[in-house]
Amino acid sequence: MSEQPGEASSSEHIVRSPRNPRKRKHASQKGSWASFLKSLAGFTGDLSSMTAPPFILSPTSLTEFPAYWCERPELFAKIADGMSEEERALAVLKWFISTLKGQYTSRNESMGSEKKPLNPVLGDFTYIAQFRLFYGYWPDTAGRGGKTTLVVEQVSHHPPITAYRIANEAKGVVLTGHNAQKTSFSGTYSQYLHSCGSIIVKQVGHAVLTVRLPSGDVEEYLITLPRLRIDGLWYGSPYIELTDTSYIQSSSGWLSQIEYKGKGYFSGKSHSFKATVTPPPHLYRQPHVIEGTWHTTSRDTRIGAVFHDVTTPKEEVTVAPITEQGEWESRRLWSVVAKGIREGDFETAAKDKSRIENEQRQRRRDEVAAGTKWELKHFRHIESCPAYERLGRLFSANPPTEDGYVYLNNGPQA
């Protein structure tokens, strides 16, 4: 059969046809993704400095990621209700496991695959404090005992480091921490292979949770971070698997060791984990063993009961309307870019992203020329975190020391 004008016998002709803009866009994205994979395979050093195609960007800034720690604020508040050291250690583990779904799979569920967060604008871009802030809260409702507040500050751009504080002051539960990532590519790129490797993410940093007890004493928990492996690159649908082991060490001596299994190329179940909760040496008790998938449910194998369940709705952090935010607060700063990504208008998103970054580079040059000193607003950097060193010694943490950030108690809710 002969082809009529406007018809086509191949996908190539369809892509070129002005009557098929969606397919032209898909072909363009496929080409950009292939180029990105080639760049990954040939890149040496930390991948965080690479520019990703706009269509794999998340509409969420990296500055907002600490909000994932408290998308189930009732579990955060309930930590203080534990009547014993053992109960509180299990409550901390339950809360922590319940944060993983939001942190590591929420983009897959809402956008179809893992997305690269928008970079913060500071450090090499600017010294001005208000460019790097994110504030929010979860309101007081029944069972929470009080309002839970969030203060985030991007304290470095290269490497990207975020410091944060989440607090339910009425319940006496406070989380302070910082997070950075070192990324590398493992594998090779070939148009003839069905797998081209993974992105390996080493998370740098830690968090310290403090619980004020009725006696006036303070219980501390050191929380280390899992490693990430981003698979699915060849298919253009990246997803995260957690790997290796992370720890939660209590000042009471209770230790949670969390092993992340994940899905391999040939076997395994996605997002699997096994947590072993052991008592301090002077207590002769059987450990708790928790097994399941961190993005759905798990069970305490010792008693057979459901341990955590994140199949129920989460609660997003509440923030001020964009019109009431400072000009350079995260959501207002990236509003045009985020809107473009959500609506699939990647051209607009890319243009505004470039505009913001170029403006900040110029500010950076101007401030360096003027000798302007950049100072943190809500946190103070320390070379060695005493809580990390003290608690890390109990389970031989590696590295044995880490730097940290001390909150200055000057957030908007302070």
Secondary structure as the mmCIF struct_conf table of DSSP 4:
data_model
#
loop_
_struct_conf.conf_type_id
_struct_conf.id
_struct_conf.beg_label_comp_id
_struct_conf.beg_label_asym_id
_struct_conf.beg_label_seq_id
_struct_conf.end_label_comp_id
_struct_conf.end_label_asym_id
_struct_conf.end_label_seq_id
HELX_LH_PP_P HELX_LH_PP_P1 SER A 2 GLN A 4
TURN_TY1_P TURN_TY1_P1 PRO A 5 GLY A 6
BEND BEND1 SER A 9 SER A 10
HELX_RH_AL_P HELX_RH_AL_P1 SER A 11 ARG A 16
TURN_TY1_P TURN_TY1_P2 PRO A 18 ARG A 19
HELX_RH_AL_P HELX_RH_AL_P2 PRO A 21 GLY A 42
BEND BEND2 GLY A 45 GLY A 45
HELX_RH_3T_P HELX_RH_3T_P1 LEU A 47 SER A 49
BEND BEND3 MET A 50 MET A 50
HELX_LH_PP_P HELX_LH_PP_P2 THR A 51 PRO A 53
HELX_RH_3T_P HELX_RH_3T_P2 PRO A 54 ILE A 56
STRN STRN1 LEU A 57 SER A 61
HELX_RH_3T_P HELX_RH_3T_P3 LEU A 62 CYS A 70
BEND BEND4 GLU A 71 ARG A 72
HELX_RH_AL_P HELX_RH_AL_P3 PRO A 73 LYS A 78
HELX_RH_3T_P HELX_RH_3T_P4 ILE A 79 ASP A 81
BEND BEND5 MET A 83 SER A 84
HELX_RH_AL_P HELX_RH_AL_P4 GLU A 85 TYR A 104
TURN_TY1_P TURN_TY1_P3 THR A 105 THR A 105
HELX_RH_AL_P HELX_RH_AL_P5 SER A 106 MET A 111
BEND BEND6 GLY A 112 SER A 113
STRN STRN2 LYS A 116 LEU A 118
HELX_LH_PP_P HELX_LH_PP_P3 ASN A 119 PRO A 120
TURN_TY1_P TURN_TY1_P4 GLY A 123 ASP A 124
BEND BEND7 PHE A 125 PHE A 125
HELX_RH_3T_P HELX_RH_3T_P5 ALA A 129 ARG A 132
STRN STRN3 LEU A 133 TRP A 138
TURN_TY1_P TURN_TY1_P5 ALA A 142 ARG A 144
BEND BEND8 GLY A 146 GLY A 146
STRN STRN4 THR A 148 SER A 156
TURN_TY1_P TURN_TY1_P6 HIS A 157 PRO A 160
STRN STRN5 ILE A 161 ASN A 168
TURN_TY1_P TURN_TY1_P7 GLU A 169 GLY A 172
STRN STRN6 VAL A 173 SER A 186
BEND BEND9 GLY A 187 GLY A 187
TURN_TY1_P TURN_TY1_P8 GLN A 191 TYR A 192
BEND BEND10 HIS A 194 HIS A 194
STRN STRN7 SER A 198 ARG A 212
TURN_TY1_P TURN_TY1_P9 PRO A 214 SER A 215
BEND BEND11 GLY A 216 GLY A 216
STRN STRN8 VAL A 218 ILE A 223
STRN STRN9 ARG A 227 ASP A 231
TURN_TY1_P TURN_TY1_P10 LEU A 233 GLY A 236
STRN STRN10 TYR A 239 THR A 243
BEND BEND12 ASP A 244 ASP A 244
STRN STRN11 THR A 245 SER A 250
TURN_TY1_P TURN_TY1_P11 SER A 251 SER A 252
BEND BEND13 GLY A 253 GLY A 253
STRN STRN12 LEU A 255 TYR A 260
BEND BEND14 TYR A 265 SER A 267
TURN_TY1_P TURN_TY1_P12 SER A 270 HIS A 271
STRN STRN13 SER A 272 THR A 278
TURN_TY1_P TURN_TY1_P13 PRO A 281 HIS A 282
HELX_LH_PP_P HELX_LH_PP_P4 GLN A 286 PRO A 287
STRN STRN14 HIS A 288 THR A 293
TURN_TY1_P TURN_TY1_P14 TRP A 294 HIS A 295
BEND BEND15 THR A 296 THR A 296
STRN STRN15 THR A 297 ASP A 300
TURN_TY1_P TURN_TY1_P15 THR A 301 GLY A 304
STRN STRN16 ALA A 305 ASP A 309
BEND BEND16 THR A 312 THR A 312
HELX_LH_PP_P HELX_LH_PP_P5 GLU A 316 VAL A 317
STRN STRN17 THR A 318 THR A 318
HELX_RH_3T_P HELX_RH_3T_P6 ILE A 322 GLU A 324
BEND BEND17 GLN A 325 GLN A 325
TURN_TY1_P TURN_TY1_P16 GLU A 327 TRP A 328
BEND BEND18 GLU A 329 GLU A 329
HELX_RH_AL_P HELX_RH_AL_P6 SER A 330 LEU A 333
TURN_TY1_P TURN_TY1_P17 TRP A 334 TRP A 334
HELX_RH_AL_P HELX_RH_AL_P7 SER A 335 GLU A 343
TURN_TY1_P TURN_TY1_P18 GLY A 344 GLY A 344
HELX_RH_AL_P HELX_RH_AL_P8 PHE A 346 ALA A 370
TURN_TY1_P TURN_TY1_P19 GLY A 371 GLY A 371
HELX_LH_PP_P HELX_LH_PP_P6 THR A 372 TRP A 374
BEND BEND19 LYS A 377 HIS A 378
STRN STRN18 PHE A 379 ILE A 382
BEND BEND20 GLU A 383 SER A 384
HELX_RH_AL_P HELX_RH_AL_P9 PRO A 386 GLY A 392
TURN_TY1_P TURN_TY1_P20 ARG A 393 SER A 396
BEND BEND21 ASN A 398 PRO A 400
STRN STRN19 GLY A 404 TYR A 407
BEND BEND22 ASN A 409 ASN A 409
BEND BEND23 GLY A 411 GLY A 411
TURN_TY1_P TURN_TY1_P21 PRO A 412 GLN A 413
#
